[in-house]
Amino acid sequence: MKIGARTTTGWRATIAVAMSNYIEAGSIIAIATSLAFWQSEFNIGNFAVGLLAALSANAFGAAIGAILGGPLCDRYGRKAIYTYDLLVYMAGVLLAAFAVNYAMLLAAFVITGLAVGAGVPASWTYIAEQAPTDGRAKHVGTAQLAWSVGPLIGFGLAAALAPMGLLGSRLIFLHLFVVAAVVWWVRQGLAESTIWTEEGQHESVPVANAVGLRGLRGLFSRKVNIAALLFLGGIYLFWNTVAGQAGIFMPRVYDAAGLHSPVAQNMLQVLVWGCTVAATYFGFMRYADRMSQRLLYVIGAALGIVGWIVLVAFTDGGVPTMLAFAVLWGVSAGIGAQAFYSLWASELFATPYRASAQGVMFCVVRSFTGLLSYFFPTLLAVTGLTGVGILLIGLLTVALVIGAVWAPETRGKTLRQIELERYGPQASAATDNDGVESSTATEEAVR
């Protein structure tokens, strides 16, 4: 389908694809702000609540979707995912909006998670492949920006609709349905990724010798890929295990810290995500293509650690403590691990299995998040904020160290240059001279 009699390209395409992240984050926030209402409505315990979180878009649901969607994206193209994933997503959020029992709600969260998992790795891959070399971080940062706007709007809606109770939560799920429907329609005009068209779908002998076969088989065939998986998986695993709990259980954390008003909790989260939006736009999108990415990553990671230390160590500090945490954690999320993970994960793997790599890592990371999500409500109730906080601070510290030591030097290089450096001269055999020219043309079009 053509939109306005022409294919959707450039920044319009980037924004349309980045909306996967708005939808993902919006789903998590819709769940987070509604859990207490569902728990009261269906009279379920903490373990049942943990299961809802663990099987949702925040954890196992997304994990399964990613491990299926990544390889399919490499085999059939980036655009193929966008033809169907949002249809599944719309079915999931619609089911949640009209859930009348626990089983129906659980099924809705699983369906939504599957769709989110399939769509997010494909979005990061597509944006990076279509972005100009000197603006790749800026374009990839758009996905981070959308991911930040989702909670900003989600918590704002939750605060505004809180007096309506569960009905307000149902309306938030319906809003996600409408957004997904509009984005699905716009995406029908997307052009396929030029890089994937030129080289990713071809398994010529030179490419096979250089980077391995397509998909999961090729991904695990080279030591250079394993090293990248361990590095990126380490960053995202330790950071997202914290962010995943904060995203879905932060109202309970605030309650443990002494802030009991649901409206106040949601407004504090609006501040967190407002800071994340600002830091993403004025920090990551402005400077990640210009300055040392290692330094920017370390700054973001350190701010996150300081934020949680403030919250845990000064629990009795009241509103000033809460505000300090909100600003520090919000800014950290804007220029920290997820933004750099989505950029580096698209740079460090060859085209024939770029999405598969992200699918594998997303699956592993969300699985670990799911394991902790299942026990987190009970763990928080038993150990209190101090015990949980020390665990989360330790995880964030590991993520900082991994990124500080092993951050790659890829800024300013084309994806093909990076591929050539990592896989050797034969990696460039996948394209002829026309391929190089078409890549230049693509970058000019994206600009």
Secondary structure, DSSP 8 states (H G I E B T S, - for coil): --BTTB-B-HHHHHHHHHHHHHHHHHHHHHHHHHHHHHHHHHT--HHHHHHHHHTSTTTHHHHHHHHHHHHHHHHH-HHHHHHHHHHHHHHHHHHHHT--SHHHHHHHHHHHHHHHHHHHHHHHHHHHHHS-GGGHHHHHHHHHHHHHHHHHHHHHHHHHHGGGTHHHHHHHHHHHHHHHHHHHHHHTTB---HHIIIIIT---HHHHHHH-SSHHHHHTT-HHHHHHHHHHHHHHHHHHHHHHHHHHHHHHHHHHTT---HHHHHHHHHHHHHHHHHHIIIIIHHHTTTS-HHHHHHHHHHHHHHHHHHHHHTGGG-HHHHHHHHHHHHHHHHHSHHHHHHHHHHHSS-GGGHHHHHHHHHHHHHHHHHHHHHHHHHHHHHHHHHHHHHHHHHHHHHHHHHHHHH----TT--HHHHHHHHH-GGGGGGS-HHHHHHHHHHHHHH-
